[in-house]
Amino acid sequence: MQTNGQDTENGKGMPDINADENMSGATNLNDALADESELDKKQHELNEMKDKYLRLVAEFDNFKKRTAKERIELMQTASRELMVSLLDVLDDTDRATKQIESAADINAVKDGVALVFNKLKSTLQAKGLKPMESLHTEFNPDLHEAITEIPAPTDDLKGKVIDDMQKGYYLNDKLIRFAKVIVGK
C-alpha cells in the first residue's frame, strides 16, 4: 500500500520514486534513463555512419587518384609494343641505306627497298592497321575528304573516287585517317 509516495509494505519508510507517475512535476526515472540510453545509442550510430562516410569519401578519392595515375602511365606506354616491333624495320632500313651507298646494281637496291617496305606494311597490318580501299567506290563524306572534283572520264565514274591523293587507314576497324581523294563529276 502507498501513502504520500512512501512504501509502507516494506516498512522502511523510503519514498518510492516510481510510485506516482501522475503527480505534478514527477517523472519516471526509468523513462528518462531509457530516453538517455536511446539518445546515446542514436549518437553512437550517427558517429559510426559519419566515420563510414568519411572513409568511403577518402577511399573514393584514393581510387580517383590511382586510376588517373594508371591512365597517364598507360598513355605514356601505349605505343611501346608498336615501337618495339618497328625497331626491326628500322634496323633493316639502316642496313639498306648502307647497301645503297656501295651498291652498283640498281635492281638489287630496288629489291632491298621493296623488302623493307613490305616488312613495314606487314608489321603494321599485324598490329591492326588496314588501308582503306577507296578507288572507284562511291564518294562517302564519312570516309573520304574530297580535295577536288574533275570531270569523270566515263559516266560510270560520276560521283565516285577517281584517284587517292592520300590513303585512308583503319586501326582495328576504326577509322583513324580519312582518305584524301579526287571525285568525278
N, CA, C and O of each residue as an XYZ file, in Angstrom:
740
protein
N       0.826     -1.166      0.000
C       0.000      0.000      0.000
C       0.875      1.235      0.000
O       1.981      1.225      0.541
N       0.359      2.336     -0.631
C       1.173      3.529     -0.755
C       0.493      4.707     -0.098
O      -0.713      4.914     -0.236
N       1.302      5.485      0.630
C       0.783      6.680      1.278
C       1.775      7.795      1.066
O       2.930      7.684      1.476
N       1.341      8.878      0.428
C       2.166     10.048      0.163
C       3.505      9.680     -0.484
O       4.541     10.255     -0.151
N       3.473      8.762     -1.366
C       4.687      8.398     -2.089
C       5.631      7.554     -1.304
O       6.782      7.400     -1.714
N       5.199      6.971     -0.146
C       6.095      6.136      0.623
C       5.609      4.707      0.602
O       4.409      4.432      0.607
N       6.573      3.804      0.577
C       6.252      2.383      0.533
C       6.071      1.900      1.968
O       7.033      1.824      2.731
N       4.809      1.568      2.334
C       4.556      1.119      3.691
C       4.578     -0.382      3.794
O       4.607     -0.925      4.898
N       4.565     -1.064      2.673
C       4.562     -2.517      2.726
C       5.896     -3.046      3.195
O       5.934     -4.032      3.931
N       6.998     -2.425      2.795
C       8.276     -2.954      3.236
C       8.682     -2.379      4.579
O       9.630     -2.853      5.204
N       7.975     -1.373      5.016
C       8.188     -0.849      6.348
C       9.458     -0.044      6.488
O       9.835      0.280      7.614
N      10.126      0.292      5.432
C      11.383      1.027      5.529
C      11.146      2.520      5.591
O      12.008      3.267      6.055
N      10.010      2.957      5.137
C       9.713      4.369      5.174
C      10.453      5.143      4.099
O      10.593      6.360      4.219
N      10.925      4.495      3.070
C      11.671      5.143      1.978
C      10.691      5.578      0.892
O       9.746      4.849      0.590
N      10.895      6.722      0.317
C       9.997      7.149     -0.771
C      10.237      6.295     -2.012
O      11.377      5.959     -2.330
N       9.180      5.954     -2.696
C       9.254      5.190     -3.950
C       9.191      6.190     -5.082
O       8.162      6.830     -5.298
N      10.291      6.325     -5.809
C      10.325      7.356     -6.845
C       9.465      6.984     -8.039
O       9.137      7.848     -8.853
N       9.102      5.742     -8.158
C       8.245      5.306     -9.258
C       6.794      5.142     -8.794
O       5.985      4.558     -9.514
N       6.459      5.640     -7.620
C       5.154      5.363     -7.028
C       4.031      6.077     -7.739
O       2.995      5.462     -7.992
N       4.181      7.331     -8.070
C       3.050      8.057     -8.643
C       3.521      8.786     -9.891
O       4.227      9.791     -9.809
N       3.131      8.282    -11.018
C       3.544      8.903    -12.260
C       2.673     10.092    -12.597
O       3.049     10.926    -13.420
N       1.505     10.180    -11.966
C       0.577     11.244    -12.279
C       0.776     12.472    -11.416
O       0.089     13.474    -11.612
N       1.689     12.424    -10.475
C       1.929     13.579     -9.614
C       2.551     14.695    -10.411
O       3.398     14.448    -11.270
N       2.149     15.909    -10.145
C       2.648     17.065    -10.856
C       4.155     17.191    -10.646
O       4.632     17.170     -9.511
N       4.928     17.327    -11.779
C       6.373     17.507    -11.703
C       7.128     16.229    -11.506
O       8.358     16.266    -11.467
N       6.484     15.112    -11.380
C       7.179     13.853    -11.173
C       7.426     13.204    -12.523
O       6.553     13.203    -13.391
N       8.616     12.652    -12.696
C       8.948     11.938    -13.937
C       9.394     10.550    -13.571
O       9.899     10.292    -12.477
N       9.200      9.696    -14.485
C       9.612      8.325    -14.286
C      11.097      8.238    -14.600
O      11.504      8.530    -15.724
N      11.898      7.849    -13.651
C      13.343      7.777    -13.807
C      13.731      6.745    -14.853
O      14.688      6.941    -15.602
N      12.993      5.653    -14.906
C      13.292      4.626    -15.902
C      13.087      5.143    -17.315
O      13.869      4.822    -18.210
N      12.035      5.947    -17.528
C      11.801      6.525    -18.851
C      12.918      7.501    -19.206
O      13.382      7.517    -20.346
N      13.347      8.299    -18.262
C      14.419      9.265    -18.519
C      15.712      8.537    -18.862
O      16.439      8.942    -19.769
N      15.995      7.461    -18.133
C      17.199      6.679    -18.428
C      17.088      6.007    -19.787
O      18.072      5.914    -20.520
N      15.890      5.538    -20.123
C      15.680      4.884    -21.415
C      15.850      5.892    -22.542
O      16.448      5.586    -23.573
N      15.314      7.112    -22.337
C      15.475      8.148    -23.359
C      16.943      8.520    -23.523
O      17.421      8.684    -24.645
N      17.650      8.651    -22.428
C      19.070      8.991    -22.481
C      19.864      7.861    -23.128
O      20.789      8.116    -23.899
N      19.512      6.625    -22.823
C      20.183      5.470    -23.417
C      19.905      5.429    -24.925
O      20.802      5.151    -25.721
N      18.668      5.704    -25.301
C      18.296      5.735    -26.727
C      19.049      6.852    -27.450
O      19.504      6.658    -28.578
N      19.186      8.008    -26.819
C      19.917      9.132    -27.403
C      21.397      8.778    -27.576
O      21.996      9.086    -28.607
N      21.979      8.134    -26.568
C      23.377      7.708    -26.684
C      23.541      6.699    -27.813
O      24.528      6.726    -28.548
N      22.564      5.811    -27.940
C      22.620      4.792    -28.990
C      22.555      5.447    -30.372
O      23.317      5.093    -31.272
N      21.643      6.399    -30.530
C      21.494      7.105    -31.807
C      22.748      7.930    -32.110
O      23.189      7.991    -33.257
N      23.314      8.556    -31.096
C      24.539      9.337    -31.293
C      25.679      8.418    -31.722
O      26.474      8.777    -32.591
N      25.760      7.244    -31.123
C      26.793      6.262    -31.485
C      26.603      5.806    -32.942
O      27.576      5.686    -33.686
N      25.355      5.555    -33.344
C      25.072      5.149    -34.723
C      25.448      6.271    -35.691
O      26.025      6.025    -36.750
N      25.110      7.513    -35.311
C      25.448      8.666    -36.149
C      26.957      8.793    -36.309
O      27.445      9.042    -37.411
N      27.689      8.627    -35.231
C      29.156      8.702    -35.299
C      29.722      7.594    -36.181
O      30.672      7.818    -36.931
N      29.137      6.394    -36.090
C      29.588      5.294    -36.941
C      29.333      5.604    -38.409
O      30.187      5.356    -39.260
N      28.149      6.150    -38.704
C      27.824      6.486    -40.088
C      28.730      7.589    -40.620
O      29.162      7.534    -41.771
N      29.020      8.592    -39.793
C      29.946      9.653    -40.209
C      31.318      9.072    -40.514
O      31.956      9.440    -41.500
N      31.764      8.161    -39.658
C      33.072      7.529    -39.855
C      33.083      6.725    -41.156
O      34.040      6.799    -41.926
N      32.007      5.949    -41.403
C      31.919      5.174    -42.644
C      31.915      6.102    -43.854
O      32.578      5.829    -44.854
N      31.167      7.199    -43.761
C      31.091      8.159    -44.862
C      32.459      8.766    -45.158
O      32.873      8.839    -46.315
N      33.153      9.198    -44.119
C      34.477      9.795    -44.309
C      35.457      8.793    -44.902
O      36.266      9.145    -45.761
N      35.388      7.547    -44.448
C      36.264      6.510    -45.001
C      35.933      6.251    -46.473
O      36.833      6.077    -47.294
N      34.652      6.225    -46.797
C      34.228      5.988    -48.179
C      34.680      7.131    -49.089
O      35.156      6.890    -50.198
N      34.534      8.353    -48.631
C      34.987      9.505    -49.411
C      36.497      9.442    -49.617
O      36.979      9.692    -50.722
N      37.233      9.120    -48.594
C      38.696      9.018    -48.715
C      39.083      7.878    -49.657
O      40.004      8.016    -50.463
N      38.379      6.759    -49.551
C      38.669      5.618    -50.427
C      38.376      5.972    -51.881
O      39.147      5.612    -52.771
N      37.271      6.672    -52.132
C      36.932      7.075    -53.494
C      37.953      8.067    -54.038
O      38.332      7.988    -55.206
N      38.396      8.990    -53.210
C      39.419      9.949    -53.620
C      40.718      9.230    -53.985
O      41.353      9.562    -54.986
N      41.105      8.264    -53.188
C      42.297      7.465    -53.499
C      42.114      6.687    -54.801
O      43.046      6.574    -55.597
N      40.914      6.153    -55.016
C      40.619      5.428    -56.252
C      40.764      6.343    -57.459
O      41.364      5.954    -58.461
N      40.218      7.561    -57.375
C      40.332      8.506    -58.488
C      41.785      8.844    -58.774
O      42.194      8.883    -59.935
N      42.568      9.088    -57.732
C      43.987      9.407    -57.923
C      44.732      8.233    -58.550
O      45.552      8.418    -59.450
N      44.441      7.027    -58.070
C      45.121      5.836    -58.581
C      44.778      5.601    -60.049
O      45.670      5.326    -60.852
N      43.496      5.707    -60.414
C      43.107      5.471    -61.807
C      43.642      6.560    -62.721
O      43.993      6.277    -63.866
N      43.715      7.801    -62.244
C      44.298      8.872    -63.063
C      45.776      8.594    -63.314
O      46.270      8.794    -64.423
N      46.464      8.142    -62.302
C      47.893      7.814    -62.451
C      48.071      6.641    -63.420
O      48.958      6.668    -64.274
N      47.225      5.610    -63.285
C      47.313      4.463    -64.185
C      47.007      4.857    -65.617
O      47.636      4.349    -66.546
N      46.046      5.762    -65.811
C      45.693      6.222    -67.149
C      46.863      6.968    -67.777
O      47.156      6.777    -68.957
N      47.525      7.803    -67.013
C      48.683      8.542    -67.532
C      49.798      7.572    -67.907
O      50.416      7.712    -68.963
N      50.054      6.595    -67.050
C      51.095      5.597    -67.348
C      50.737      4.789    -68.595
O      51.610      4.489    -69.409
N      49.471      4.438    -68.746
C      49.038      3.680    -69.912
C      49.226      4.492    -71.188
O      49.694      3.963    -72.197
N      48.866      5.765    -71.150
C      49.025      6.603    -72.335
C      50.499      6.776    -72.686
O      50.848      6.842    -73.864
N      51.357      6.848    -71.693
C      52.782      7.022    -71.956
C      53.406      5.763    -72.541
O      54.362      5.858    -73.310
N      52.897      4.605    -72.202
C      53.494      3.350    -72.670
C      52.619      2.622    -73.688
O      52.924      1.484    -74.045
N      51.542      3.245    -74.164
C      50.618      2.578    -75.080
C      51.292      2.199    -76.390
O      50.995      1.143    -76.950
N      52.169      3.016    -76.876
C      52.802      2.756    -78.166
C      54.086      1.945    -78.032
O      54.767      1.714    -79.032
N      54.426      1.516    -76.851
C      55.677      0.785    -76.627
C      55.751     -0.474    -77.479
O      56.769     -0.726    -78.124
N      54.686     -1.264    -77.490
C      54.676     -2.516    -78.241
C      54.869     -2.261    -79.736
O      55.609     -2.984    -80.404
N      54.206     -1.238    -80.252
C      54.356     -0.895    -81.665
C      55.782     -0.463    -81.970
O      56.365     -0.874    -82.973
N      56.334      0.363    -81.102
C      57.700      0.848    -81.325
C      58.714     -0.297    -81.312
O      59.647     -0.311    -82.114
N      58.533     -1.236    -80.418
C      59.447     -2.391    -80.352
C      59.362     -3.191    -81.647
O      60.384     -3.633    -82.173
N      58.149     -3.377    -82.161
C      58.010     -4.148    -83.396
C      58.568     -3.397    -84.605
O      58.989     -4.023    -85.578
N      58.575     -2.078    -84.554
C      59.113     -1.294    -85.674
C      60.639     -1.187    -85.634
O      61.253     -0.773    -86.617
N      61.244     -1.549    -84.530
C      62.707     -1.485    -84.445
C      63.373     -2.412    -85.475
O      64.426     -2.081    -86.020
N      62.758     -3.567    -85.737
C      63.304     -4.465    -86.768
C      63.293     -3.789    -88.135
O      64.251     -3.904    -88.899
N      62.213     -3.089    -88.439
C      62.125     -2.386    -89.716
C      63.164     -1.275    -89.772
O      63.782     -1.050    -90.813
N      63.357     -0.586    -88.666
C      64.368      0.467    -88.614
C      65.762     -0.105    -88.840
O      66.567      0.486    -89.560
N      66.048     -1.247    -88.231
C      67.346     -1.905    -88.454
C      67.532     -2.275    -89.924
O      68.607     -2.070    -90.488
N      66.481     -2.822    -90.544
C      66.555     -3.173    -91.968
C      66.766     -1.933    -92.829
O      67.482     -1.984    -93.829
N      66.147     -0.826    -92.448
C      66.319      0.422    -93.198
C      67.763      0.908    -93.093
O      68.336      1.368    -94.081
N      68.345      0.809    -91.914
C      69.757      1.196    -91.751
C      70.659      0.339    -92.626
O      71.558      0.858    -93.287
N      70.428     -0.964    -92.636
C      71.230     -1.858    -93.473
C      71.037     -1.548    -94.954
O      71.992     -1.582    -95.730
N      69.795     -1.246    -95.344
C      69.520     -0.921    -96.753
C      70.222      0.377    -97.149
O      70.738      0.486    -98.261
N      70.245      1.347    -96.261
C      70.917      2.611    -96.546
C      72.406      2.381    -96.781
O      72.976      2.966    -97.701
N      73.039      1.551    -95.976
C      74.456      1.240    -96.151
C      74.697      0.516    -97.471
O      75.695      0.765    -98.147
N      73.778     -0.382    -97.836
C      73.924     -1.121    -99.089
C      73.726     -0.209   -100.306
O      74.374     -0.402   -101.334
N      72.841      0.773   -100.194
C      72.590      1.700   -101.300
C      73.857      2.494   -101.620
O      74.164      2.729   -102.788
N      74.585      2.902   -100.592
C      75.800      3.697   -100.799
C      76.868      2.926   -101.568
O      77.625      3.523   -102.334
N      76.941      1.619   -101.378
C      78.002      0.843   -102.021
C      77.493     -0.055   -103.148
O      78.275     -0.801   -103.737
N      76.201      0.003   -103.454
C      75.638     -0.901   -104.457
C      75.894     -0.383   -105.865
O      75.824      0.817   -106.132
N      76.191     -1.319   -106.754
C      76.378     -0.975   -108.157
C      75.163     -1.402   -108.962
O      74.890     -0.829   -110.016
N      74.438     -2.388   -108.487
C      73.269     -2.918   -109.194
C      72.006     -2.242   -108.678
O      71.627     -2.438   -107.523
N      71.350     -1.448   -109.524
C      70.156     -0.723   -109.127
C      68.988     -1.667   -108.840
O      68.136     -1.351   -108.010
N      68.934     -2.807   -109.503
C      67.853     -3.773   -109.256
C      67.952     -4.376   -107.862
O      66.928     -4.637   -107.231
N      69.154     -4.598   -107.377
C      69.334     -5.125   -106.023
C      68.869     -4.097   -104.995
O      68.289     -4.454   -103.970
N      69.126     -2.836   -105.271
C      68.683     -1.760   -104.375
C      67.160     -1.704   -104.351
O      66.554     -1.586   -103.286
N      66.546     -1.788   -105.527
C      65.083     -1.770   -105.608
C      64.485     -2.939   -104.827
O      63.516     -2.770   -104.087
N      65.060     -4.108   -104.995
C      64.561     -5.285   -104.286
C      64.702     -5.129   -102.772
O      63.808     -5.513   -102.018
N      65.824     -4.564   -102.334
C      66.053     -4.355   -100.902
C      65.060     -3.364   -100.309
O      64.526     -3.586    -99.222
N      64.814     -2.274   -101.022
C      63.848     -1.270   -100.550
C      62.445     -1.875   -100.524
O      61.673     -1.633    -99.596
N      62.124     -2.660   -101.545
C      60.807     -3.310   -101.582
C      60.647     -4.273   -100.407
O      59.567     -4.353    -99.823
N      61.700     -5.003   -100.055
C      61.634     -5.919    -98.910
C      61.391     -5.169    -97.599
O      60.573     -5.576    -96.774
N      62.118     -4.068    -97.431
C      61.941     -3.266    -96.207
C      60.518     -2.700    -96.153
O      59.878     -2.726    -95.101
N      60.028     -2.192    -97.279
C      58.684     -1.632    -97.326
C      57.633     -2.695    -97.016
O      56.693     -2.435    -96.264
N      57.782     -3.879    -97.584
C      56.839     -4.967    -97.321
C      56.874     -5.410    -95.861
O      55.844     -5.756    -95.282
N      58.067     -5.395    -95.275
C      58.171     -5.747    -93.854
C      57.455     -4.708    -92.995
O      56.776     -5.054    -92.028
N      57.608     -3.443    -93.350
C      56.916     -2.369    -92.623
C      55.403     -2.550    -92.742
O      54.697     -2.477    -91.737
N      54.903     -2.780    -93.934
C      53.461     -2.973    -94.139
C      52.942     -4.181    -93.360
O      51.885     -4.107    -92.733
N      53.676     -5.284    -93.397
C      53.198     -6.479    -92.697
C      53.237     -6.291    -91.179
O      52.368     -6.802    -90.472
N      54.234     -5.565    -90.673
C      54.303     -5.290    -89.229
C      53.120     -4.437    -88.790
O      52.500     -4.707    -87.761
N      52.811     -3.411    -89.567
C      51.687     -2.537    -89.226
C      50.353     -3.275    -89.355
O      49.450     -3.064    -88.545
N      50.225     -4.133    -90.357
C      48.992     -4.906    -90.504
C      48.825     -5.885    -89.341
O      47.706     -6.125    -88.888
N      49.926     -6.445    -88.862
C      49.856     -7.352    -87.715
C      49.380     -6.617    -86.460
O      48.792     -7.227    -85.567
N      49.632     -5.316    -86.395
C      49.195     -4.506    -85.245
C      47.789     -3.941    -85.438
O      47.302     -3.192    -84.591
N      47.126     -4.298    -86.558
C      45.729     -3.899    -86.753
C      45.522     -2.785    -87.753
O      44.387     -2.343    -87.928
N      46.554     -2.310    -88.415
C      46.417     -1.234    -89.393
C      45.962     -1.827    -90.720
O      46.515     -2.820    -91.192
N      44.948     -1.206    -91.314
C      44.412     -1.707    -92.578
C      44.163     -0.514    -93.494
O      43.492      0.439    -93.099
N      44.699     -0.558    -94.716
C      44.458      0.553    -95.641
C      43.022      0.527    -96.163
O      42.412     -0.534    -96.303
N      42.506      1.706    -96.442
C      41.154      1.838    -96.971
C      41.211      1.708    -98.491
O      42.044      2.328    -99.152
N      40.323      0.903    -99.019
C      40.211      0.778   -100.477
C      39.133      1.756   -100.929
O      37.953      1.522   -100.664
N      39.498      2.839   -101.600
C      38.511      3.818   -101.998
C      38.455      4.064   -103.498
O      37.503      4.684   -103.973
N      39.415      3.614   -104.242
C      39.459      3.843   -105.681
C      38.241      3.214   -106.353
O      37.950      2.033   -106.164
N      37.531      4.030   -107.146
C      36.341      3.619   -107.913
C      35.170      3.222   -107.011
O      34.290      2.477   -107.442
N      35.147      3.702   -105.781
C      33.987      3.483   -104.907
C      33.198      4.788   -104.830
O      33.709      5.852   -105.182
N      31.961      4.700   -104.371
C      31.137      5.898   -104.202
C      31.804      6.835   -103.194
O      32.353      6.389   -102.186
N      31.750      8.131   -103.475
C      32.292      9.108   -102.531
C      31.434      9.081   -101.271
O      30.210      9.194   -101.337
N      32.091      8.932   -100.127
C      31.405      8.884    -98.834
C      32.072      9.923    -97.929
O      33.231      9.750    -97.553
N      31.365     10.993    -97.574
C      31.985     12.036    -96.743
C      32.354     11.557    -95.340
O      33.125     12.224    -94.650
N      31.816     10.409    -94.902
C      32.190      9.855    -93.607
C      33.560      9.178    -93.661
O      34.194      8.964    -92.628
N      34.015      8.841    -94.884
C      35.291      8.150    -95.050
C      36.307      8.940    -95.865
O      37.516      8.790    -95.690
N      35.797      9.783    -96.759
C      36.661     10.482    -97.713
C      36.643     11.990    -97.495
O      35.652     12.564    -97.044
N      37.752     12.602    -97.825
C      37.860     14.061    -97.834
C      38.157     14.454    -99.278
O      39.225     14.145    -99.807
N      37.203     15.138    -99.911
C      37.356     15.496   -101.317
C      38.320     16.674   -101.438
O      38.111     17.733   -100.846
N      39.378     16.463   -102.218
C      40.343     17.533   -102.484
C      39.832     18.396   -103.627
O      39.871     19.625   -103.570
N      39.354     17.726   -104.663
C      38.821     18.436   -105.826
C      37.891     17.514   -106.599
O      37.850     16.304   -106.378
N      37.151     18.124   -107.505
C      36.308     17.365   -108.418
C      36.791     17.634   -109.832
O      37.114     18.767   -110.189
N      36.836     16.594   -110.617
C      37.214     16.741   -112.023
C      36.157     16.043   -112.861
O      35.426     15.187   -112.361
N      36.076     16.409   -114.137
C      35.111     15.698   -114.988
C      35.452     14.213   -115.047
O      36.610     13.833   -115.218
N      34.434     13.394   -114.904
C      34.635     11.944   -114.893
C      34.988     11.472   -116.312
O      34.352     11.889   -117.280
N      36.004     10.602   -116.432
C      36.376     10.104   -117.753
C      35.248      9.282   -118.404
O      35.098      9.278   -119.625
N      34.466      8.594   -117.578
C      33.320      7.836   -118.086
C      32.124      8.128   -117.191
O      32.275      8.598   -116.063
N      30.944      7.844   -117.708
C      29.714      8.125   -116.943
C      29.601      7.278   -115.688
O      29.020      7.728   -114.700
N      30.131      6.079   -115.698
C      30.013      5.212   -114.518
C      30.911      5.675   -113.365
O      30.757      5.175   -112.251
N      31.846      6.614   -113.589
C      32.708      7.135   -112.526
C      32.197      8.445   -111.919
O      32.858      9.022   -111.056
N      31.014      8.924   -112.367
C      30.457     10.155   -111.799
C      30.064      9.893   -110.340
O      29.356      8.932   -110.041
N      30.528     10.756   -109.448
C      30.230     10.618   -108.025
C      31.097      9.581   -107.330
O      30.873      9.258   -106.163
N      32.076      9.066   -108.036
C      32.965      8.049   -107.468
C      34.376      8.605   -107.328
O      34.727      9.624   -107.922
N      35.162      7.916   -106.538
C      36.554      8.306   -106.314
C      37.366      7.911   -107.547
O      37.391      6.748   -107.950
N      38.023      8.901   -108.128
C      38.844      8.649   -109.317
C      40.292      8.387   -108.926
O      40.961      7.551   -109.532
N      40.779      9.105   -107.909
C      42.178      8.936   -107.510
C      42.323      9.172   -106.000
O      41.613      9.985   -105.409
N      43.253      8.446   -105.405
C      43.629      8.634   -103.993
C      44.832      9.566   -103.935
O      45.889      9.242   -104.475
N      44.689     10.700   -103.298
C      45.844     11.570   -103.087
C      46.601     11.126   -101.825
O      47.828     11.200   -101.759
N      45.844     10.670   -100.843
C      46.419     10.148    -99.598
C      45.483      9.059    -99.100
O      44.283      9.281    -98.940
N      46.044      7.881    -98.857
C      45.217      6.742    -98.431
C      44.628      6.982    -97.047
O      45.228      7.643    -96.200
N      43.447      6.434    -96.844
C      42.834      6.413    -95.525
C      43.183      5.104    -94.844
O      43.492      4.115    -95.508
N      43.134      5.098    -93.517
C      43.512      3.895    -92.771
C      42.540      3.626    -91.636
O      41.956      4.539    -91.051
N      42.387      2.341    -91.346
C      41.635      1.856    -90.193
C      42.623      1.230    -89.219
O      43.612      0.622    -89.628
N      42.350      1.382    -87.948
C      43.097      0.669    -86.916
C      42.086     -0.155    -86.144
O      41.225      0.383    -85.447
N      42.203     -1.480    -86.278
C      41.239     -2.403    -85.667
C      39.807     -2.019    -86.036
O      38.937     -1.921    -85.171
N      39.578     -1.805    -87.323
C      38.276     -1.478    -87.922
C      37.709     -0.141    -87.463
O      36.506      0.087    -87.592
N      38.533      0.737    -86.937
C      38.102      2.091    -86.584
C      38.885      3.068    -87.452
O      40.110      2.991    -87.545
N      38.171      3.972    -88.077
C      38.795      4.936    -88.974
C      39.751      5.842    -88.200
O      39.352      6.487    -87.230
N      41.013      5.889    -88.631
C      41.975      6.767    -87.961
C      42.469      7.883    -88.881
O      43.012      8.882    -88.408
N      42.279      7.715    -90.219
C      42.635      8.794    -91.145
C      41.718      8.727    -92.354
O      41.557      7.671    -92.966
N      41.120      9.859    -92.694
C      40.285      9.966    -93.870
C      41.155      9.874    -95.119
O      42.319     10.276    -95.112
N      40.579      9.345    -96.180
C      41.285      9.298    -97.464
C      41.065     10.639    -98.159
O      39.937     11.126    -98.230
N      42.131     11.228    -98.666
C      42.028     12.460    -99.459
C      41.940     12.028   -100.911
O      42.853     11.404   -101.452
N      40.810     12.379   -101.532
C      40.504     11.814   -102.845
C      40.100     12.885   -103.853
O      39.754     14.014   -103.503
N      40.159     12.477   -105.126
C      39.633     13.283   -106.238
C      38.371     12.586   -106.709
O      38.365     11.379   -106.951
N      37.288     13.370   -106.838
C      35.978     12.813   -107.152
C      35.583     13.224   -108.576
O      35.841     14.346   -109.013
N      34.955     12.292   -109.277
C      34.464     12.586   -110.631
C      33.100     13.252   -110.574
O      32.242     12.892   -109.768
N      32.919     14.253   -111.467
C      31.596     14.901   -111.510
C      30.976     14.811   -112.877
O      29.868     15.305   -113.085
